[in-house]
């Protein structure tokens, strides 16, 4: 997966992204694994920032966050936020 900021700058790639189930919240939560070091730094410093996660094969957006925040979570990074639309 490829990750882009508000200005459509490519912030790096990760090997795997998994969505977590959250029944009592309107937030979308994803876990990011196998991310490049620069991407880990970017994601862990997100604080209610715009984020787009795209399919590397065709560039199509998979997640378009209106705002997202991230933090380290074990072997990966957890990102949570509100999707556009």
C-alpha positions in Angstrom: 0.0 0.0 0.0 1.1 3.6 -0.7 0.4 6.5 1.6 -0.1 10.1 0.6 -0.6 13.3 2.6 -2.9 16.3 2.0 -0.6 17.7 -0.7 -0.6 14.3 -2.5 3.1 13.7 -1.6 4.0 10.0 -1.5 5.0 9.3 2.1 6.0 5.7 1.6 4.8 2.2 1.4 3.8 -0.7 3.7 3.6 -4.4 3.0 0.2 -4.9 4.7 -2.8 -2.9 5.9 -5.6 -4.5 7.9 -8.9 -2.9 9.0 -10.0 -3.5 12.6 -13.6 -4.0 13.6 -15.0 -1.3 15.8 -18.7 -1.7 16.5 -19.1 1.1 19.1 -17.2 3.9 17.3 -17.6 5.9 14.1 -13.8 5.8 13.6 -12.1 3.6 11.0 -9.1 1.8 12.4 -6.3 0.2 10.4 -3.1 -1.5 11.4 -0.1 -1.0 9.1 2.7 -3.6 9.0 6.0 -3.7 7.2 6.2 0.1 6.7 9.3 1.9 5.5 11.0 3.8 8.4 10.1 7.2 6.9 6.4 6.1 6.7 6.4 4.9 10.3 7.7 8.3 11.4 5.1 10.1 9.3 2.2 7.9 10.6 3.2 8.1 14.2 3.2 11.9 14.0 -0.2 12.2 12.4 -2.5 14.3 14.5 -5.9 14.8 12.9 -4.3 15.0 9.4 -5.5 14.1 6.0 -4.3 10.7 4.7 -4.9 8.6 1.6 -4.0 4.9 1.4 -3.8 3.6 -2.2 -3.5 0.2 -3.9 0.1 0.0 -5.3 -1.1 -2.0 -8.4 -3.5 0.6 -9.8 -3.2 3.7 -7.6 -6.9 3.6 -6.6 -7.6 5.0 -3.1 -8.6 2.3 -0.6 -9.0 4.7 2.4 -9.4 8.4 2.2 -9.3 9.8 5.8 -10.7 13.3 6.3 -8.5 13.2 9.4 -6.4 10.5 11.0 -4.0 10.1 13.9 -1.4 7.3 14.4 0.7 5.7 17.0 3.0 2.7 17.4 1.3 -0.5 18.3 3.6 -3.5 18.8 5.1 -4.5 15.4 3.0 -2.0 13.4 1.4 1.4 13.5 -2.3 1.8 14.3 -4.1 4.6 12.4 -7.6 5.8 13.3 -9.7 8.5 11.9 -12.8 9.6 10.0 -13.2 8.7 6.4 -14.2 11.2 3.7 -17.8 10.8 2.5 
